[in-house]
């Protein structure tokens, strides 16, 4: 009697280990409970008080960490290096900025229903693409839709043409630079080189209050944790395994019967949308959005965060975003003229001596310690 051998795929790994779930819950409690208590309830004179400056800084870095996580999905797990993710971050920020500008109402300098920069430029009515900017629900949809559509159109033609490697990186940077030049022009209706600022309210509530700042901080932290879980679910699924196979040997994936195009395009769009969400959370906390967010340096920094932390690990880019931006916050105060030199040296050093980033170094140290024991 003939017996047919059956081949069974290995079971998908657990979403998180028990230790990882414990760490995740601690982060959740820190963001949702500990930080609000230390900032709002502990007196300012206490050593345990969390200052408003720390709240603003950490909130901003958590937005950057979402971008680093998005970069890891396409670079660390799919092998696509983008030098244009600053565009998607800025697009999400501009969508939120348009809503916040409409929330100013007639409280602006010119006391007009139009944003101040439009009154200054003698605009008589809102452009067509501003028509939905007074609706918070429409803004939430557009925060996802605008970066997603731009990334989808660009990615479809790029991936269909099989552009990859350094050539893909160059055209992503060219795309971002072209958008920067477009947004710098006053006649495009995005505030020119000044962008949007002087925000006053969100959902009709004052923006510059300790309570609102903490709400935005907590919302950003929860979004970062949710994005991490979502990314972890993606990379541990069959879909994630195909992405990693494309990264390692795209030609073999094609010979196996898989078309790389839908996988590369979908993860590209997902990554862009995550950056757009990060930008939308960033703007009300920082209080400004301008074309400078589309600069080449900003997009390169996102790649640096992922490289420093450790590509292909998810947690590594988050760690990298906190380490690099923490150093940036300190150096731009103590030695601002040396910051860019430090950033360049850091990227070169990590590339040459720490190809797996900080998390890779810690994992190696832990393995050696365990072996010695």
N, C-alpha and C positions, 0 to 999 in steps of 0.2 A: 504494500500500500504506500503510494507516494504522499509524502508530507511536504506541504508548501511552507517554506520559511517566511516568516513575517518580520518586517522591519518596523521598529517602533521608535519614533523620535523621542529624545530625552525630554522629560517633563520640564516645563518652564520654571525657572527659579522663583522663589518667593519674592513678592514685591520689595520687602525689606526684612532683614534679619531681626531677631528679638532685640539685640543691642541697638540696631539702627532705629527701630520703632521707639525705643526708650529715648534716644537722642532727639528724634523727631518731636516727641511729645514735650520734652524739655524746651526745645526751641519754640514750640507752640505756646507753652505757658509763659516763656520769657517775653515773647512778642505781645501776647494777648492779655497778660495779667501783670507780670513783674514790671515791665517798662512803664505802663500807665500809672501804677502805684508809685514808683520811684519818681516819676515826673510830676504827677498831679497832686499826690497826697503827702509825700515826704517834704518837709520844709526846705527851702533853698539853702539855709545855713548848714544843713546836715551833710555829712560826708557821703551819705547814701543817695543824696538827691541827684536825679538825672536831669541835666540842664537842657534848656530848649535848644541850645546849639548842638548838643549830642543827639537830640531827637531829630533835628533837621539833617545832620551829617549822616547818621545811620539810615534814615529814611532814603536819602539820596543814594547811598551805597547799595541798599537793598534793590533799588531800581536798576543799578548797574549790574548787580548779581543776576537779575533775571535775564539781562542781555548776555552775560557771560554763559549762562545756562543754555540760552538759545544758540549761541555760537558753538557750544560743545555738541549739540545735536547734529549740526551740519558738518562741523570740522572734525570733532573727535570721533563721531560715530559713523559719518558718511564720507569723510575725506574731502569735503568741499570747503576750501578756505575763502571766506567772503571778507572783502575789505570795504564793504559798503553798507554794513548793518546800521551804521549811524543814520542812514536815510530813513529806515523803518522806525527807528526810535524817534526821530524828529517828526515824522508824519503823524504818529500817535500823539506826540506832544502838541503839534499844531491843531489837530482836531479838538483836543481838550482845551487848548488856548483860545480857539474860536468861541467855544461855549462860555468860557470864563470872561471873555471880552464882552459878550452879549449880556452877561450877568451884571456888568457894571451899569448898564442902563444909561440914564441921564446924569449919573454921578461923576462923569468924566470932566475933564478940564473945560470942554466946550459945551457941556450940558446938553448933549445931543444924543438921540437914540442910536446914532451911528458911532462906531469906535472912533476915538480921537484922531488916529492917523488918517482915517478916511475924511474926516472933516477938514483936517489940515491940507489934504491933497485935493479938496473941493469935490469930493465924491457926493452925488446926490441920493444914491440909493445903494443898498447892499447888492453885491454881485450874486449871481444865481447860486454859486456853490456855498454861499453863506445862509441860504434860506432855512436850512434845518438846524442851524447852529444854536438856536434858542431852546431846543428840546434836548433834555438830558438823556432820554431814551434813545433818540436818534444819534446822539453823540456816542453813546456806548456801542451802538451798532457800527458806526463809522470808524471808531477806534480799531475795530477788528477788520472791517471791510476794506478800508483804504490801503493800509499796508499789505493786506492779503492780496488784493487785486493787482497792485503795482508789482509785488513779488511774483504773483502767478503769471502775469503777462511777460515780464522780463525772464523769469525762469523757464517758461515754456519754450521760447525761442532760443535761449542759450543752451538748454539741455537737449533740445531736439537737434541742434546743430553740433552736439557733442563737444562743446567747448568745455575744457576742464583744465585743472592745474593752474599754473601761473597766469594763463590767458584769462581764465574765468575771474581770478582775483583782480586783474587789471581792469576788466570791463565793469566789475562791480564798483570799483573806485571811480571809474569814469562816469558811471551812472550817478553816483552820489555827488560828484563835483558838478555835473550838469544841473542837478536839482538845486544845489547850493546857489549857482549863478541865477537860476530862475527865481528862487525865493528872495534873492537880494534885490530884485527889481521892484520898485514901488507900484508899478501898474498891474502887478499880478494879484494884488489884494491881500498880501500876507504881512504887511507892516514893513517891508523892505529890510534893511540891515538892522533896524531896531527890533523887529519882531513884535511880540505881544508881551505886555507887562502891566503893572498897576492893577492886578486882579483884586477884587473886593469881596465877592461872594461865590458860593457854590451851593446849588439847590436853595437859594434864597437866604443862606446862613453865612454870617461873617467868616471869612477865610483866615484872617490873621488873629486867631485866638488860640490859647493853649489847648483847649478841648478839641478844636478842629484839627490842629496840627497832630494831636495824638491819634485822632480817628484816621487820618491819612497814613500815619506811621503804622498803625495796626493793620490797616487794609493792605498796605504794601507788603508787610511781613507775611500776612496770610496768603497773599497772591504768590509770593516767592515760594512758600512751602507747598502751595497747590501746584505750581509749575514744576517743582522738583518731583512731586509724586507722579504727576502726569508724564514727565520725561522718563522717570524710572519705569513706569508702566509701558511706555512705548519701546524702550530699548530692550526690555526683557521679553517682549512678545515676539511672535514670528516675524512681524513687520520689522522690528528692531534687528533681528538676526540677518534679515536680507540687507538692511542698511549697512551693517558691519561687513557683510560679504561684498557689497559694492565698494566699500572703502578698501578692502584688502585685495580684491581681484574682480573688477567689474566685468572683464571679458568672460571669465568663467561663469559669472552669474547669468550672462546672456546665453551662453552655451547650455546652461541648466534649464532654460526655458522662461526665465524672468526678464521682463523688460525694465531696465533701470529707470526709464523716464518717469513713470508715475510715482515711483518711490522717491527719487531725487526731488521731483517737483513738489510733492506733498510735504516732505520734511522741510524743504526750503520755505514754503508758505507758512507752515506751522512756526518755524523759527522767526520769520518776519513778523507774524502776528504777536508772538511773545514780546518782541522788541517794541512793537507799537503799544502794547499794554503797559510796558515799563515806562515808555515816554509819557503816556497819559497820566500815570501816577507821579511821575517826576515833576511835571510842570506846576501843579498847585502847591507842591512843597517848596520848590525853588523860587517860584514867582516870576519866571520869565521863560520865553522860548524864542529863539532867533535862529537864523541860518547857520550860525556858528556850530550848532549841534550836528550839522551835516559835514563838517570839515573832515578831511582825510585823517587827521590825527586822532579824532574821536573814534573812527571806525577801526583804526589800527590798535588803539588802546583796548578795544573789546577783545581782539585776538590775543593781545598780551595777557589780559586777565586769564583767559582760558589756558594759555601756554604755561604761565607761572603756576597756576593751581594744579594743572594736570589734565590733559585732554583725555576724553573717553572714560571719565570717572563720575561725571555729574556734580559730585560734591566738590571736586577740585576747582573748577571755574568759579564757584561761589566763594571758596576760600581765597582764590586769587584776586577776585574783585575786592574783597575786604582788605587783603594785604596791600595791594597796589594803591588803592584809593586812600587807605589809612596813611600810607607813606607819603602819598601826594598831598594830603591835607597837612601833614607835619612839615614837609619840605617846602611847600609853597609859602609857608610862613617864615621858616627859619632860613632857607636858602633858595628863593624862587628862581634864581638864574641857573641853578644846577638841576632843576627837576627833569627837564627833557633829556639831559645827559644821563641822569640816573635811569630813566625809563629805557633809553636805548641800550645802556650797558646791562640792565636787568634782562631785557629780551635776548640779547646776544649770549649772556651768561647762561640763561636757562636753556636756550637752544643747544649750546655746546656741551654743557655739563649736567643739566637736569632735563633730559628729553621727556621725562614723565612728570615733571613739575614737582611741586612741594609735596603733594600727596603721594607721588611715586617714591620720593625720598623717604618719607615717613614709613611707607609700607615696606621698603627695603630694610630700613633700620629695624623695624619690628620683626621681620623675618630672620635677620641676622641674630637679633637678641634671642628669639625663640630657639634658633638652632644652637646657639651657645649654651642655652639652659639645658 
